Amino acid sequence: MASSARCALFTPISTQQLGNGLAHRARFWQEVLAHFGSVTTVLIPLAGGPVALGSQQDDEIVVPLVDAAPATSYLPARARRAPESEGRRWQAGVSDFDLVVVLRSYCAPFAFGAVAGTSAAIIVDVDDDDAAFLTEAGQHEEAARYRALLEEISRRAQLVVSVTGFGSTTAVANSVTPAPPRPKDRVPGRRAVMVGNFGYPPNVEGARWFIDEVLPLTHGAAASMEFVIAGPGSEQFVPYGVGFAPDLTGLYSSADAVVVPLLSGSGSRIKAIEAFGAGVAVVGTSVGLAGLDLRAGVDCLMADEPFDFARALVRLLDEPETAARIADNATADVVPIYSRSVVARAADQLLQTCLDHPTTPVLARARSLEVAESHDGVVVTDTATMTVHHLNASAAAVFLLADGSTSAAEMVAELEQSYGASAELSDKVGAAVMALAKAGLIVLRRPRHN
């Protein structure tokens, strides 16, 4: 495995932000990249709490956001705040990278611009199936933008991964470090816990459904049951919410059951995996436990109707031996699949393969360009940034041959047929390709395979 690669992580959230599943995943990639060499973490603050521009935490560099430009209306709303042109502008003075991981699809345009014209191996972790989630929510135009963005990412990244491996993406699961075993002499109680980031609408929806529809059906059990909702924004659920919980280990160790009552959303639930890792029995909806390799009724209890969910929860609280058996099953069968060390090893292998077997890209002209001939070459106007580029004859030849199906080597061969072989031709084409890519006039894509 390489140990001196220059690595970068482009992330929409600070890895310092505790209590957030996305920050948890960003930290995972930070740790995996550190296996390969030095890591620069580039924070594009599109998710999570506010971040002061120009600030720096540990190895995180914060980059500014811009207002959406009309020329980038084809992008999802979040991606328009950090378009490719801003990535190219930010690139000035930044060292080239060998290995780049980009977290979330909406950060990809900025990252593509930031590494344009370099030989970096680019891996994009789209995390969730945004298009499916938005389609389910009735936001069809935004869903279409995410589908188009994913198609472009698939053409330009060397590898595209997600939590669940949906579509053509490769699965890299969420992971946890298993907690120490719960004490054998622990006295069972009647405490049910829900943990999440309640800035995420599906978590809010799920908590409301549980409070309004499920809790009233627990009947007498509710009088003796303690229900706790923990996580940022949970204060809204009076009297159950306790806000951000800095010590999840202590919270889980005090829990007799964990509920995951989600009704919408995508991806695999990091909080469910945490509960399994902490040795607590889980009851969730099919959506709340979607994407996880588990057996309903063996490793957890699953119910989608309020009455069935209430009955399953009361069963775990009334029957400590049943709760213990289910938790033990999950510890033996589910936790090893999502162990941090296991998932990290798999991610290491994927990244190493990207370094060892780089793809030969084809060259394509970028969108939003207007082209006109001049007496000594070609004039290209980038309408997205309103910049004008005067290309000399050699750069113009490369630009015009960038038809989306031709590699740099194939360009050299074609130019040799027209102008004759030259020892310098390959170097000239390579230099023109890098310069045009840095200027945003061409993009490097993976070839299509029929």
Summary of the structure (lengths in Angstrom):
residues: 450
radius of gyration: 25.3
end to end distance: 32.5
largest distance: 89.3
contacts: 1513
relative contact order: 0.10
helix: 41%
strand: 20%
